[in-house]
Amino acid sequence: MISNLIILLLSLWAIWVIIAAIFNISIIFPLESVEDKQIPQERLVSIRLALFATFAYYGISHLLNRNKMFYPIHFLRTFLYSLSFMGAITYLHMKLSGDFVSIANWLHTFFWFVIATILHLGSTPQYKRIFKKK
């Protein structure tokens, strides 16, 4: 139930960001409006790397296990884990290069990791069986 609520809230947030983009308004997480082209570069890099990591995961999974089907929540969970790991790698790289990394960026990374973990726990069969009617 908690994972479904999280999915609903993330879906509504994503729809809001898309609608805002149509009107040339850029929104970064959680609901901070920024001027065009002012989205922090480190966040863009994290999202780009997370997208590539997710693509690589599903590409390799396909090659190793051709007939396996995944549920949509599996994609969401995989992307959010990738986002949290790639965000951490990006921010760590920045920190080692001597750049300033705000605590908000680290908190966003931790937030996405927690959400991915909740979705992971909420989507495993052993937890699904507990909540089914007998």
C-alpha positions in Angstrom: 0.0 0.0 0.0 2.9 2.4 0.8 4.6 1.5 -2.4 1.4 2.2 -4.4 1.1 5.6 -2.7 4.7 6.4 -3.5 4.1 5.4 -7.1 1.0 7.6 -7.3 2.8 10.6 -5.9 5.8 10.1 -8.2 3.5 9.7 -11.2 1.6 12.9 -10.3 4.9 14.8 -9.8 6.2 13.5 -13.2 3.0 14.6 -14.9 3.3 18.0 -13.2 6.9 18.4 -14.5 5.8 17.5 -18.0 2.9 20.0 -18.0 5.2 22.7 -16.6 7.8 22.0 -19.3 5.1 22.6 -22.0 4.8 26.1 -20.6 8.6 26.6 -20.5 8.8 26.1 -16.7 11.6 23.9 -15.4 11.0 22.1 -12.1 13.6 20.2 -10.2 12.9 17.9 -7.3 10.9 18.3 -5.2 8.9 21.3 -6.6 11.5 24.0 -7.1 11.0 26.1 -10.2 14.1 27.2 -12.0 14.7 29.5 -14.9 15.4 27.8 -18.3 18.9 26.3 -18.5 19.5 26.6 -14.8 19.1 23.0 -13.9 22.2 22.0 -11.9 24.7 20.3 -14.2 25.4 17.6 -11.6 21.7 16.6 -11.5 21.6 16.4 -15.3 24.8 14.2 -15.3 23.3 11.9 -12.6 20.1 11.4 -14.6 22.0 10.8 -17.8 24.2 8.2 -16.2 21.2 6.6 -14.4 19.4 6.3 -17.8 22.5 4.6 -19.3 22.9 2.3 -16.3 19.2 1.3 -16.5 19.6 0.7 -20.3 22.7 -1.4 -19.7 21.0 -3.5 -17.0 18.0 -4.3 -19.2 20.2 -4.9 -22.2 22.4 -7.4 -20.4 19.4 -9.0 -18.7 17.8 -9.5 -22.2 21.0 -11.1 -23.5 21.4 -13.4 -20.6 17.7 -14.3 -20.0 15.9 -13.7 -23.3 12.4 -14.8 -22.2 12.1 -13.0 -18.8 9.4 -10.5 -18.5 9.6 -7.5 -16.1 6.8 -5.6 -14.4 6.7 -1.8 -14.8 7.6 -1.4 -11.1 10.8 -3.3 -11.8 11.8 -0.6 -14.3 11.0 2.2 -11.9 12.9 0.5 -9.1 15.9 -0.2 -11.3 16.0 3.4 -12.5 15.7 4.9 -9.0 18.5 2.6 -7.7 20.6 3.7 -10.7 19.8 7.3 -10.0 20.8 7.0 -6.4 24.1 5.2 -7.2 25.0 7.4 -10.1 24.1 10.5 -8.1 26.4 9.3 -5.3 29.2 8.6 -7.8 28.8 12.0 -9.5 28.8 13.9 -6.2 31.7 11.9 -4.9 33.7 12.6 -8.1 32.8 16.3 -7.7 33.9 16.3 -4.0 37.2 14.6 -4.9 37.8 17.2 -7.6 37.5 19.9 -5.0 34.0 21.1 -6.1 31.3 22.0 -3.5 28.5 19.5 -3.2 25.5 20.7 -1.3 23.9 18.6 1.4 20.6 18.8 -0.6 22.2 16.8 -3.4 23.3 14.1 -1.0 19.8 14.1 0.6 18.2 13.7 -2.8 20.4 10.8 -3.6 19.5 9.2 -0.2 15.8 9.9 -0.8 15.8 8.1 -4.1 17.6 5.1 -2.6 15.0 4.9 0.2 12.1 5.1 -2.3 13.7 2.4 -4.5 14.2 0.2 -1.5 10.5 0.7 -0.4 9.4 -0.2 -3.9 11.7 -3.2 -3.9 10.3 -4.5 -0.6 6.7 -3.8 -1.7 7.1 -5.6 -5.0 8.7 -8.9 -3.8 6.3 -11.9 -3.9 6.9 -12.7 -0.2 5.5 -9.3 0.8 2.7 -9.4 -1.7 1.4 -12.7 -0.3 1.0 -11.2 3.2 -1.4 -8.6 2.0 -3.6 -10.8 -0.3 -7.0 -11.9 0.9 -7.3 -15.5 1.8 
